Amino acid sequence: MDGSYAALVGHAPARRLLYALATTTLSYGMLTLTVLLTVERSTGSYRTGGFAVAAWAACSGVSAPVRGRLVDRGGARFWLPALAAGYAALLAALDLAAHAGAPAGLLIVLAAGSGLSAPPIFASARAVWVHVVDAELLRRGYAMMSLLFDTGQIVGPVIASVTFLFTSWLGAFVCGAFAVCGALLSLPARRGFDEEVRPAPMPSLRTSRALAGLLGVSLVFGSSQGVVQVAVPAAAAAWSHASLAGPLLAAFAAGSVTGALWYGSRVWRLGVLDRYLRAVLLVGAFLAPAVAVDAPAQLAAVLFLTGLAFGPATVAMFEALDLLAPGSGAEALTWVTTAEAAGSATGSALAGILVTRSGTAAPFALASAAAGAAALAGILVRRARR
């Protein structure tokens, strides 16, 4: 970590934000496996567990802009802890209902309810960085957000797995507790400006074509991510190495962390939207060789390389929101995450169909083409307007 990252970590409000983000990402990293196993152990059906996870994801994605607006308009000091408490309480209720042998429908409803109450701590934190660090450290703060998110997606499922090795009672409570801790830890970092600074309203998509374009690219980019999440485990299973699905996805996350830290430490002359589109274009290009791989080691190398571009794309997206929705709060990022979630769900469904009918090469080709085409279209539109 270079001196600038050390300066970021040495700044007390920034350090508190990082603590909050770390615990939050552990909660969301645990969530999918925790809900899946909690429901499956009660009903004996992975299908029902999958429906519960899908209900959580759908409700979380659709309601994210509403929750972001609540935090912006009503104040983070009330709404972040309140939403986190609701999220934790509904996860605990899901656990208790599962152990009591409640009907599958009730378990799915409780999972959906926890998604409706998921606290938008990451979205809120993105809007806070600009107030707690100097401009030269802002990109590094966004890079650390990306790093913590990727780390949580690796460590969270491991924690969930370990809790279920010992008892099926613990996972949902730990998952909820992490979110409550994240909400409370984020509040001291806001001290001194939270009462004075009110987020600006989101620009209208009708008047901000650039913001509408960013959401469109995010939708397609999210579909690529969803395809990869399905295609990688399918490829590992096809090679009779199903247990390598986790390490392969971890290779992608490791590349993303490395790319984000490198990107955050550099000074860039190119405009932020151009940087974002070029990073997405590189994701599509780097993923293309996955179509021809025939061994786990080869796929791991391709995924790591793809991650090197994915990390900068994430950081550039955070920066782009500062340009396209200046002064906005949590709601700005929630619109992007909702678009990516919708794309991811669509991509996952398409990948499942393609894997069944055509093998694993077709999904990787789709993911590569989708990311590349969306970025290229954005680049050409920007050039035409100039």
ABEGO torsion letter per residue (X at the ends): XBAAAAAAAABAAAAAAAAAAAAAAAAAAAAAAAAAAAAAAAAGBAAAAAAAAAAAAAAAAAAAAAAAAAAAAAEAAAAAAAAAAAAAAAAAAAAAAAAAGBBAAAAAAAAAAAAAABBBAAAAAAAAAAAABBAAAAAAAAAAAAAAAAAAAAAAAAAAAAAAAABAAAAAAAAAAAAAAAAAAAAAAABGAAAABBBBBBBBAAABAAAAAAAAAAAAAAAAAAAAAAAAAAAAAAAGBAAAAAAAAAAAAAAAAAAAAAAAABBBABBAAAAAAAAAAAAAAAAAAAAABABAAAAAAAAAAAAAAAAAAAAAAAAAAAAABBGBBAAAAAAAAAAAAAAAAAAAAAAAAAAAAAEAAAAAAAAAAAAAAAAAAAAAAAAAAX
